[in-house]
Amino acid sequence: MSEHSHAPHESEAEAKARVLKERMQMGFNMIPFNQVIGLQITDISLERVSAQFAMKPQLIGNMTHQILHGGVIATALDTIGGAMAMSAVYAALKGISREERMMRILKLATLDMRVDYLKPGRGQMFTVSSTVLRVGKKVCVTRMELENEDKELIAVGTATYMY
């Protein structure tokens, strides 16, 4: 199906949203750093973005306990928070041209981030997710969570992104 055609039950707005979602997911998954840690988006919407990555030896921070490096945790939280901010900002800027929207989104940068490490990063598969707390005229605030395959909450974060 081309990006200009859509299913009979799908409105033009829904088709545009689907194409945007597919492009964001593909772009995110192609980012070299995301590929290094294995971070791949599993779901993206205006309300929530989530991704997964598997434990591998290169991500271990404590060899004795075989736990995830804190920097990997912070990176995963920041990355998924940024993806959530991009989605939310794109929707919030609907009154301006597509080109202006894209220029604003491409300027998105982390201003501040807080990470609370709640448990050691043990597990084989990790899920990181984000929701938006607020979209302002120049900043977006997100909340992020990282959990393992047993749904144990390992870390949470809050980040502010400017755009």
N, C-alpha and C positions, 0 to 999 in steps of 0.2 A: 504494500500500500504506500503510495507516495504521500509526502507531507501535505499535499493539497487535497487529497481525497480522504474521506472519512466514512465510517460505518453509518448506515441510515439512522441509527438511534443517537448518534453523536452530533451535538450542535457544533457550529463553527468555533465557538469559544472553547468548548471541550476539546476539539481537535487541536486547536492552538496550544492549549494547556498541556495536552499529551505530548505534542512535538517538543515543547519547551522542556518538559520533564525528561524526555528521552535524550535531548541534547545535553542537558545539565549532567545527567547520569553518565553519558559517554565521555564528556569532557572531564568530569571528576575522576573517572576510572582511568583516564589516559595520563593524568599528571604523574610525572616520573617519581616524585617522592612518595605518592600514594602507592605506586607500584612497588617501590622498595619495601615498604612495610606490609604490603598486601591489602591495603584498605580499599574496599569496594562498596559503593552505595548499593543498598538493597531496597531502599524505598525513599521516595522524595515526594513531598506534597507541600502545600502552603502551611500546613500545621506541624509537620514533623519530617525530619530527615534522619535516616539510619544507615549504618554501614557495618560491615564485619571485616575482621581480619583474624588469621590463624596465628597461633604461637609458632615461632621458629627460633632457632638458636641465636640468630642475629639480634633478636629483640629482648633477650634476657639481660637483666641488669644485675641480678644477684645469682651468681653461679651456684652457690651452696643451696639456696632454696628454690632455684629455677623459677624465678618470678620475673614478670614483665618489668622492663626499665621504666622508671618514672617519667623520663623524657618522652618515651613512646606513648605513654598514657596521656600526657599533656598535649602532645602533637595530635593524637587522634581526636581528643576533645576539641582542640582549636580548629582542626580541619573540618569536622562535622558541624561545629558551631558556625564557621564561615559559610559552609554550604547552605545552612538554614537561613543565615542572614541574607545571602544572595537571593534565595527564593522569596523570602518575605519582603525584601526591598523591591524586587522586581514587581511584585503585586502592589506594593504601596505606591509605586511611581506610575500607576496606570494612566494618569492624566497627562503624561508627557510623551514625546515621540519615542519610538523603539530605539533609535540611535542614541538619544540622550539617556534613556534608561541604561543602555549597555555601557555607555561611557561612565555613568555613575557607579554601576556595579563593578566595572573593571578597576575602579579606584578603591574598592573595599579593602580595608586593612584592620588588623586587630589593634585596638587602642589599649585594652586592659583585659586581663584574664585572671581568674582565681580558680585554683584547683584544690579540692579537698580529697586527699587519698584516704579512703575508708578501710580498705583491706588490701593485703598483698595481692599482686596481679597474678594469681594462679589460674590456670585453665589452658584449654587447647584452642578454644574459639571465643573471640570477644566481639561483643556488639556495642557500638557506640551510637547514641541517638541524641537528637537536639530538638528543642521546641523554642519558639520565639516568645520572649517576655514582653518586648516593646519595640516598636518601630517609630522612630522620631523623624524629624526633617533631615538630620545629618548623621544620626547614629542608630544602631540596632543592637538590642541586648538579647542574648540567647542563654538558655540553660542546657547543659549537656550531661549525659550519664554514660558510664562505661560499666558493662557487666560481662560476666563469663557465661559459658554455656549452661551453667546451673542456675542462672538468673541471680547470682550473687553480685550485689552492687559494690564495685571496686573503687570507683572514683566519681565525683560529680564536679561540675564546673559552671561558672558563669562568665560570659565574655561580652565585651562591648566592641562593636565594629563601627568604624566610620565609613561613610560612603559619599 
